[in-house]
Structures are given as C-alpha cells and as structure tokens.
C-alpha cells in the first residue's frame, strides 16, 4: 500500500505578494492582468475569493466584482520560482520521489522515506510546519494511498489544512465527493454528467465500465476506476518536457492576415531562442487561435525532418492558418507550440508544465 502526499501551496502567487508587502495582508489581492487589459487572473488571495473572483477570470470582470482589490500586475516571477525551490528542497529532505505539477504543488511518495517515519500524516505535518517556518507561507496537504485521492483531499481544508483519507475511509469519501471535484471533470463534462443524474461519486459508481466508455470514450476507464478509489499511477520524479511554446493575448481583436503573420513570426523568433537554449528540435508544430467569442481552435502538422529555426516554424504554422477562420473571424489570442522534441537537454524539468504553451505567462499577465 502506497503512502502518497499531495502538497498544494495556498493562493501561492498572491500569498507571496502579501508576504513581501505587509500592507497587502488581510486585503483582496489579485495577481494577473491589468483591469483595463484583456488579461486574466492568475491567482487571488482568499480575501478576494469572497467576492467571487477566481483564477482564469478576466481581470476586467474581477475589477467589477471588487474595485478596491489590489491588482498586482508588475510581478517578479523570480520571487515565485525562488519560493518554489525552497519548498521543493523541503520535500527532498523526506523523499526523492517528488513529482512537481507546477510551481505550487507536488506529489510525494513517502512509502519509504529518508526520515524513516512510518506515518505519512506526521511527515505531511512536518513538511507544512517547515514551509511555514522557512517561507512564512502556508500549504495544505492531502494524504492517502494514491494520487487521485491525495490530490482531491488536499483541497478539502484549504487554506492551511490537512486531510487524511485511509483505505478504509476511501469509499465513503469518494461516494460523497461532488462530481466536479473529480480530476478531469470540467464544465462541459460536469454538465453532461448531471444530465445523466451523476451528481456525486456514489452516482458514478452505479455505471458499468462499458457504459462509461460509451458515454465518455477513453475517459471512461478513468472515471470507472476513480469512482472505486483505484489509481495505480506512480509518483514520477522525472518530468520529460513535452512541448515548448508561446501564446499572447492581443490588445485588440484582429483580422488582418499581415498583422497575424507578424505576430506569429515574433512568437516563432522567441521559440527559436528557447529551442536553441535547450538544444532541442521538434517534429510537430501546433497553431492555437482564440476567436473574439473565446472559442479556441488548435491545428497541428508533423514533419519527417526535425526543425527549430524561426522560419522553419513559420513555414509549418502559416500552412495551418488557412485551416482556421483567421482572417475571417476576429482573433483575440495567437499561440505556437512545438512538440515531439528531441535533443540532449530538452528533458530539463520545467515548473510550468501545467500551463498550456509552456514558458509563457502571457495568458495571465
């Protein structure tokens, strides 16, 4: 039986800002795009969440909900990375089986650990105490026998809480779990499940495997197993980078193809520099466009010959533009991502793996 801990920093970016600026403490803080821009909220403090603000919300909407909030737009991302490094160093005091999901969360397998402590709960408590002592920030933890339950549990007593789900408690825990809490259930899937009468884990347990496959395709086996507390995924300490890219939210909607080409070329130039730094080449190029109505579309092409130069990227990306409505429907976002990577250094850990089109915060700032 595995002993898995999921650690999740509380309102991470906003908490770092409140720590660095005592005058922000106890006040609604929003980290992300400017209220008068087309950016979105990256993170907000718990004081801001009271007003209905949440991550990925347009900053302009957040401002309407709470005009007196403190909007942090000129962020120092190096501060966030440094705190993340300090927190990861604490994890490694207990185990080398650490799987970072982002700057602010990670899985730890402490079945066997450096402290020779048989209690995952006590280890989680020690880790949270050390995080508070060394960074003056709080973290929440979920402790269980697999990754799925540990991650869900870490969200139960936020902020600054810990939830332990033993194997004996797992079925009751999952049965009472709202379906939106299941990893992979977004708004569309949640709506569909509720139309089927699936409100909780207990409702999901009523469906047979073949039924879930018919209803949800390749996600069917995952939902079937998750509803029964089954998750055999291992904590993977080595992240292999899967893609490199950029995306940018435009200051205004555009339809002019020359302007679209110019912006994509700027993105391709940036990506070439990153690819050069990683000594990487790619075989797949993906174009992402978001229309004025927020509908997103991606188109991809795979080549036999690896590439990384800006013009090579553009040759492939521009051929994909005609497969979208770019030039016809106004665009609010453009992005390029390269995948199927090869090269000596491309596997370096990137703490932004959870972000689409890695290495960009344009969508946030």
N, C-alpha and C positions, 0 to 999 in steps of 0.2 A: 504494500500500500504506500503510495507516494505521499509526501508532505510538501504541499505547494503553498507558497505565499505570493499574493499579488499586492504590491505596494503602489499606491497612487497618491501623488502629492496633491494637496488641497488648493484648488484655484491657483495653480502654480505661478504663471506669469504675474497675475495680479498680486499674489502674496509676496512675491519678490519685490514688487514695486512698493507695497505697503511696508515691508521691512526696511527698504532703502530710504523711504520717505515717511518718517513717523507722522507727519501731518496728514497722510492718507489713511491712517489706521482708523477703523470704525466707520469709514465713509465708502460710498459706492465707487468702485474703481473699474474702469473698462479699458482693457488693453486691446488695441487693434487699429482699424482705420479711423480717419478723422470723421467727425459727424457730418461735415459738409462734403465728404468724398463718397465714392462708391465702394469703399472698403467694408469689411465686416468685422465683427467682434471675434477676437482670438480667445480671450479668457476674460472673465469678470469676477470680481470679488463676491462673496456671499451677500454682502450688503446690497450689491447691485442686482443680484438674482431675485431679491424680494420684489423688485419692480417688473419682473418678467423678462429680464434680459438674459440671454444665453449665448453660448458660442455659436458662430456661423450666422448670427443675426446681422442684417445690415446695420452699420453704425448709425446711419440716419434714423433708423427705427429705434435703436437703443436710446438715442438722444431724445426722441419724442417721449419715450417711456420714463426717462429720468434726466431732465435737462441739467440738473445740478450735479450729475455724476462727474467724476474726474476722468477725462479721456487721456490715456497715455498713448501717444502716437509716435513720439520720438524715443522709441525704446532702445535699450542697449542689449542686443541679443547675446552678447558675450557674457553678460551677468547671468543670464538664464543657463547658458552652457556650463559656466563655472559651478553654479549650484548643483546642476545635474551631475557633474563629475564628482563633487563632494559626496553626493548621495550614493552614487554607484560605488565609490570607494568603501562606503559602509557595507554595502551588500557583499562585496568581495571579502570582507572580514569573516563572513559566515559560510560562503559557498562560491565556487567558481561557476556553478550552473545558474547564471543570471542571463535572462533574456529581456533586454530593454525593448519596449514597444515604442517609446518616444522619450523625449527629454524628462517627462514627469511620471512615468510608470514603468514597471518591470515585473516579470515573474521570477521567482527564486525557487529552486528545488533544494530543500533542506533535509531531505530524507537522510542523507549522510552529510554532516556539516563540520566545519572547522572548530566549532565550539564544543563539539561532542555533546550537544544538548538534544535529548530525545523529544523535546516539546517544541513543535513549530510555533505554537501560540506564544511561548515565552521568547522565542527568537524574534518574532514579529514585534512584540512589545519592546524588546531591547533595541531593535532597529529604529522604531519610531522615536524612542527616547533619545537615541544618538542623533537622529536627524534634527530633532528639536534643539538639542544641545549645541550642535556644530553649525547649524544654518539658521536657527531661530525661526524655522518654518515647521508646519505640521503636515503629517501624512496619514492617510487611512490605509487599513490593511484588511485583506480577506485571506482566510486560512482554510484550506480544505485538502482533499485528496486528488483533485485535478484542476486544470487551468480554468475550465469553464466556470465552475462553482466558485473558485477563489476570486476570479475577476468580478463576478456578479456580487459576491459578498463584500468586496472592498468598497462598494458604493452604498452599502446599507446604512452605515452610521457616519456618514460624512457631515461635517469635517471632523478630523482628529478622532476617528473611531476605529474599532477593530471588530470584525465579525468572524466567528469561527463556525464552520459547518462540518460536523463529523460525519463519517459514513452512515451512522445510524440516523442522523438528522436530515440527510440529503433529500430523501424522497418527499418528506413533509415540506422542506424548504422549497424545492422545485415546484411542488404542487401548488403552493400559494404564490408563486412568482408570477407577476403580471407579464404577459407575453412580450410587451415592449422591452422588458429587461433582458430578453434573450439576445445574445450577441448575434448580429446579422439580421435582426428584425428592424427594418427601417419603417418609415411612414407608410410606404406602399404595401409592404408585406404585412404590417400590423393591420392595415385596413382590410386586406384580403382575409386575414385570419379571423378578424372579428366578424366579418360577413359569414364565415363558416362556423361561428359560435365558439371560436377559440379565444378565450379571454385570459387564461392562466395556464401554467404548466400542467395542471390536472386535466384541463380540456384537451391539451395537445397529446397527453398520454392515451387518450381514447382512440386515436387514429393508428391504424396499422401502417407498417413500413411502406407497403405498396401504394397505399392511399396518399401518403405524404410525398412519395416520388411522383405520382400522377399529378398532384397539386402543385408541388414546388420544385420538381425536377431534381437537379443534382444536390440541392439543399435539403431534400427530403431525408436522407440518411442522417444528416447532422441534426435536424430537428427531432428525429426519432430517438437518437441516442441521448441528446441533451435533455430531453424530457424524462429520461430514465437515469440521469446522472452519470452517463458514460462519456468519457472524453480521454482517449488514450494518447493524446499528443504529448510529446516530451518537451521539457524546457530546453530550448535550443540556444546555447550561448553564442553561437557564431552566426551573425547575420550576413548573408551574401547580398550585396546591393543588387537590386533587380532592375533599376532604371535610374536615369539621370534626366532632369528636365527643368523647364521653367514655364511659368504662366504669369500673365499680367492682366489685371482688371483695367480696362480702358477708362479714361477720364470722361469719355462721351461715347455714345453708340456710333459705330462707323459702318459704312457700306462700300466705301471707295477701295477698289482692289489694289491700287498702287499703295495706299496707306497700309492696307493689310499686309502686303508684301514687305514693306519697310519695317513694320513692327515684328513680323516673323523673322526677318533677317537679323534684327537686333537680338532677338531671343536665340537664334541659331549661333550668332557670334559668341554670346555668353556661354552657351552649352559647349562650344568647341574649346573654350578655355578650361572649363571643368573637366571635359574628357581628356584634355592634354595633361591636366594635373593628376588624373587617375591613371594615365597611360592606358586608356580604355578605347575600345572600338565597339560599335553596335551593328546589329543587322536589321533591327526593326525600328522604324520611326512612326510616331503617333502624333497626329494633329488633334488638338482639342479646341472646340469653339463653343462659346455660350452665347446664345442669342439674347436680344433685349427682353424676351419674356422668360428668361432664366432657364430655358431648355438647353441642355448640354448634349453635344454630339462629339464622338471621337471616331477617327478613321485612321487605319494603320496600313503600312506596307512593309514587307520583309524582302531584303535583298540577299543574294548569294554572297556578295562581296562585303566585308565589314567596312565601316566608314566612321569618320568622326569630324571631318572638316566642315566648316560652316556651309560652304556652297554645296557639298555633297548632301548635307542635311536638307538644305532648301530645295535641291532637285527632287527629293523624295516628298517633302512636305507640300511643295507647291502643286504636285500632281494630285494631292489629296483634297486640295481646296475645292476643286470642281465637284467633288463628291459630297459637298455640303451646300448649304444655302448662303454661304458667304458671298457678299456682293448683291444679294437679293434681300435677305433679312438683316436688319441691323445687328451688329455684334457688340457685346459688352466685355468679352474676355477672349484671349487667344493664348494657346499654350502648345509647347512641343515637348515630347518625351521620347527618349531613346532607350531601347531595351534589347534583350538578347546580347548582353555585354560580354566582352572578353578582354583580357589584359592582365598584367601582373598585379596591379594594385587596385583593381576595381572593387574588390571584396571588402575594402575597409568599412568598418561599422559607421553608419550614418544615423545619428539620433533622430532624424526627421523622417524615418522610414514610413511612418503612418500618414504622412502628408502626400496627397496626390501631386505628381510632378515634383519630386524631391528637390531639395535645395532652394526652394522658393518660399518666401513669406508674402509674396505679392497679394495672394488671396486674402491675407489677413491685414496687411499694412498698406 
